[in-house]
Amino acid sequence: MKRINNLYQNICDINNIEFCFNEVCKNTKNKNKVERFKNFKCINITNIYNTLVNKRYVPGKCNIFYIYEPKKRRIVSQNMFDKTVNHLISRFILYPALLPCLVDGNCASRIGKGTKYALELCHKYYHNLSKTGKPFYILKCDIKSYFATINHEKLKEKLLRKIKDRDSLEIIFKLIDYDDEGLSIGFMSSQILGIFYLNDFDHYIKEELRIKKYVRYQDDFLLFHEDKEYLKECLVKIRKYLSEEDLVLNRKTRIFKNTNNFIFLGRNKYGNYAKYRQINRKLKKRKYLYESDKISLSSYVSSFICLNYYKKNLNQVIKEK
């Protein structure tokens, strides 16, 4: 694929800067920070423009904290200025350069895809194989501490094969090298770089191992096949391939028979939430969106009724299925 050039000029466009400015303000939960940033909108946009045009951008100090639900994660939170620049780099450099080369089964952080699309693909493959009436198997893999173990130098090598623009590469490399622990969870750029890092691996699965029914959501991925022994061979080759990328599969990796219940993105094979805590987290998020006037009362009530139904009838629904 031809390397893409002349991308840096996209982030020096005032209209693009204002678009990302508004996007960051809309999606930031700390409303005090948002109001302070919006009070000096023209000054902040001008400062971002001048910084980028003069190629003087250096990532500022971030706030680092940990979350423990659903598991312990290290989160790096940028200030509003840096968030806006990060969104600019992601939307107007990384998206046009990297998204066209991704396979369809790579579902995370992409417009028109996401969790819903990944689950739809999973269910589609499951039901298509079920129609044959023959047993089949699912290899479920999960990479240990994915974002924290991404190798900076290997990622840069991959980017050099896709992007020709030196100014764009320089500013992307500054974001990559900001954190010594892989890619920073909390950066928008980390999401697109995370799905791109295993792009060669996706093509290896589809083209070398010839697994047609394949779906990946960041570090979680599924391979569907009728032959269990072949999936065992694939698992050996996958471990070897990932070791060359400095990645390791965790202990949740295993092969399931189609009659077994497996969990993917928090849902079981029937599409139901697998754990109460995931339903509680969804309810909490919908409540926050309603209280922030981002969704209507009817939308919140509908979600509340639906999620509480699954919460109260989770075990019964699974048994009935």
N, C-alpha and C positions, 0 to 999 in steps of 0.2 A: 504493500500500500504506500502511496506517495506521501511523504512527510508534508505537514501543513505549515505554511508560513504566514506572516503578516497578521498575527493574532493580537499582539500587544496593543495595537491601535484601538481595538475594540473596548479596552478598559479605560481608555483616555477620552471616551465620548461622554459628554455631559449628560445626555439622555440616559445612557446606560448606568451612569453613576447615580442619577436620581432614582432610577428604577430599583436598583439594589438598596439604596438608602431607604426607600419606602418599604421594601420587602423586609429589611432588617428591623425597622421600627414596628412593623406589623407582627412579626414573629417573636420578638423579644418579650419575655415574661415580666422582667423588671420594668414597670411602667415609669418609675422615677428616672431611671437612666434614659428611657425613651424620650420623656418630656424634656430633659436637659439637652439631649442631642437635637431634638426637633426645634427647640427654641432658637438655635443658631444654625438652622438648616443651610442657608446660603453660604455661611462661612465654612461649615464643615464640608460641604460639597466642593467648594473652591479649594480648600486645603487638600482634599483627596485628589482632585484633578491636578493641582500643581505638584503634589508629591509623585504621582504616577508619571506625568509628562516629563518631569526632571529625573525620573528613575532613581528616586531617593528613598523608596519605601523600605522600611525595616520593621518587622513585626514587633509590636509593643509587649509590655508585660501582661501576662494572663493570670486569671484566677483559677487555681487548681483545687478541686474538691472531689470527694468520692460519693458514689451512690451505692446502695446495697440491695436494690430491688430491680430486676429479679436476681442479680448477683453483683458482687463487688466490682465496680468499674471506676477507673480514674478519668475524670472529666476535666477538660481544659476549656475555660470560658474566656473568650476575647472581649476587649472593650468594643464599643459601638463603631469606632473608626476602623479598627482592624476587621471587625465582622463585615463591614460594608466592602472593604477591599477583598476579603476572602470570597464573598459572594460574587464580586465582579470577576475574579480569577476563575471561579468555578463555572459560572454561567457563560462567560464570553471567551474563555480560553480552553478550559478542560472539557466542557460539554461538546463544543464543535470538533475538537481534536480527537477525543477518545470514544465518545458514544457510538459513532458509526462502525467501529471495528468490533463491538461487543456482540456475542451470540444472543439469540432470542431468549434462551433459558437463564441468562444472567439478569435477575429481576430487580435487585435492590437499587434504590436511588435513581430511578429512571422514570421520566414522564410517561404516563399510561401503563406503568407496570406496578412495582411495589409488592407489598405483602399479598394483596388480593390476587394479583396476577400469578404470583408464585404458587399460591394455594390452588388456584384454578388449573394451572398446568399439572400440579401434583394429582389432583382429582381426575383430570382428563386422562393422564397416563394410567392411573390406577384402574379406572373404569373401562378403558379400552382393552387393557390386558385381561380384565375380569370377564369380558364378553367371550373370550376364547374358551372359557371353561377349564383351562389348564392352570396348574399352580405357577406362580412367578415369584420373584424375589426383589427386594429393595435394599440396596446398599446405602445406608445413611451415614454420612460423614460430617464431622464437626472439627474445626481446627482450633487448637488450644491457643488462647490469648492472641487472636489473629492480628488485631491492630497493633498491639504492643510488640509483636515480633516481626513486623514487616521490615525488610532490609532496605535501608535508604539507598545504598549504592546500586542494588539490583533494580529498584524502582526507577532510579534516574536513568539507568541504561535502557529500560523499557520506554521511558518517555522520549529519550533521544531518538528512538526509532520511529516515533510518531509525530514529533514536533520539531520543526526546523528553526523557528523564530528564537533567536538567542535571548532577546529581552524577556520573552515569555518564560523560557526555561529558567532564567536567572531568578525571576520572582517566585516561580513554583518551587524551585530548590530551596529558597529561603523559608518557605512554609514547611517543607519536608524536614529541613534540618533544625527547625525551631525546637522540636522535642527530641530528646535522646531516646525516649521509649517508643520507638516505632512511629506510628501516625497518631496525632492527637485526636481523641474522641471528643467531639464538640465543634470541630472545624467542618464547615460544609465541604471544603476541598478534600478532607480525609475520606468522605463517603465515596466520592467519584474515584479517587485514587485507590481506595480499597477494592472497589469492584473491578477496576482496571488491572490491578496487580496480578490477578489470577486469570487474565484474559487468555494468555497463551495456554494455561492449564485447561480452560474451557474448550479451546480448539483441540487440545490433545485428547480430551475425553470424547469429543464428537467425531474427530477425524482419524485418530490413531487407534483408540480403543473401540471406535464405532458404536458407541452408546447413543442411540437416537433419542431415547426418553431420559432426559437429563434436565434438572432444574437446580439453580444455585441462588441463594440469598446471602450475600456476603460470604461468611465462613461456613454456612450450613449448605449442604448439597445432597441430592438424591440421585441415584442411578437405578433405573428399572430394567430388569432383564429376566428372561425365562430360565436361564441356566445359572444355578447357584455356584457351580464350580468356576464358571467364567468370571462371575463377580468376585470370587476369592482371588483369582489371578489379577483382576483389575485393582483390587485393594492393595496387593503387593506392589504393583506398578505405581499406584497413586502415592503410597508412602514414600517410595523411592523418588518420584518426581518432586513431591513437596519438600523432601529433605534437601534437595538441591536449591530450593527457594527459601531455605532456613525456616520451614514451617513443619509443625508436627500435629498429627491427628490426636484428639483427646480420647478418653476412655468411653465416651458415649458412642463412638463409631462401632457399628455392627451391621450384620446382614439380617433382614427380617423376611419371613415368609409372608405371602399376601394375607394369610389368615391371622397373622400377629397384628397387634395394635402398635403403631409407631407414632411418634410425635414429631411434627415438623412445623416450625414457627408458632409453637404454642397450641397447635390444633392436633387432634387425633385424625385417623384416616377417614372419619365420618364428617370432618369439618367442624366438630364441636371443640370448645375450649377445653384444654386438658387439665387445667389447674385453677382452683378458686382465686389464687392471687392475681392471675392474669385478668380475670373478670373484674376484680376489685380495682385493678389499675385502670382498666378501660372506663369504669364508672367514674373514678376520680378525675380522669382526663376530661370526660364529657361534662362533668360538673364545672370544672374550671373554664371550659370553653363557653358554657352558658353564662356563667357569672361575669365573664369578660365580654359579653355581648357579641361573641363570634359565631354562635349558633342560636337558632330560635328555640323557644320553649317547647314547641311541638317536636322538634328534632331531639332535644334532650330527653323528653318524656318517652319517645319511641325507643331510643337507645336504652333508657333505664328499664323499660318493660322487657325488652328483648334480652338484655344481659342478665337481668334478675331471673328470667325464666330459665336460662341455661344454668345459672348458679344454683337454683333450687332443685332443678331436675337433672343435674349433670350425671350422677350415677345411674339414674333410671333411664335416661336417654341412651347411654352407652350399652346398658343391658338389653334394651329393646332392639337396638341395632343388631 
